[in-house]
Amino acid sequence: MKVSSLITAQGDWDNQRLHQLFSPHDINIIRSFPPNKILQDKMIWAYTKDGRFSVKSRHWLLTHEVESV
């Protein structure tokens, strides 16, 4: 899924889609950022500061409990 699929043609967050996919807590976080259709979507790894995958971060993920939605 791309972030652009969560933005309406008018450039606002698609609230209906957000509520279908995310928890209220996550929706608040998402809505704290202004939507931007100009920026290109890209893949990121959420478990490192720079967003790049590493074996070390994968090992950490496998050995720690991570809160899931």
N, C-alpha and C positions, 0 to 999 in steps of 0.2 A: 504494500500500500504506500502511496505517496502522500505527502502533506497536502499537495495540491488537490487531492480528492476530498479534502475536508474544508475547502474554501469554496464559497458560492461564486457565481459569475459576477456578482456585484463586488467581490473582494472581501466579504465578511466570513467569519467562521460559520460553517454549516452546523447549527446547533442540533438539529435532528440527528445528523450523522454522528456528531460527537457523543450524544446521549446513547446511541446504539452501540458504540464501540468502547467507551471509556467510563471509568468510575467518576462520580462527582468530584472527588479530590483531583483526579488527573485532568478533568475538564477545566477546573479552576487554574491549574498550572498552564495548560495549553492556551487558555484565553488571556493569560497574562502577557502573552507575546502577540504583537500585531501580526495578522496574516500578511504574507508577502508572496504574490504569485510570480514576481519577477525572478526571485532567486531559484536556482536549479535545486531539485531534490538530490540528496546523495545518501549513501549508506553510511551509517555510523555504528560503532560498537559502544553501547551505553556504559560499559564497565571500565573504561579508561578515560583519563582527562582529555586526551587528544582525539578520542573517537575512533582510534585504530585498534583493530584486533591484535591481541598478543596471547601467546601460550600461557604466560603468567596470569593474565586476567581470566582466561578460561579456567585455569586450575583453581583460581580463587573462587570463581562462580560455582564450580563443582563441589568445593569443600565448605561453602557457606550457604546458609539459608538466605534466599532472596525473596522479598515480598512479591507476591504475584497478585494480579487483579482478580 
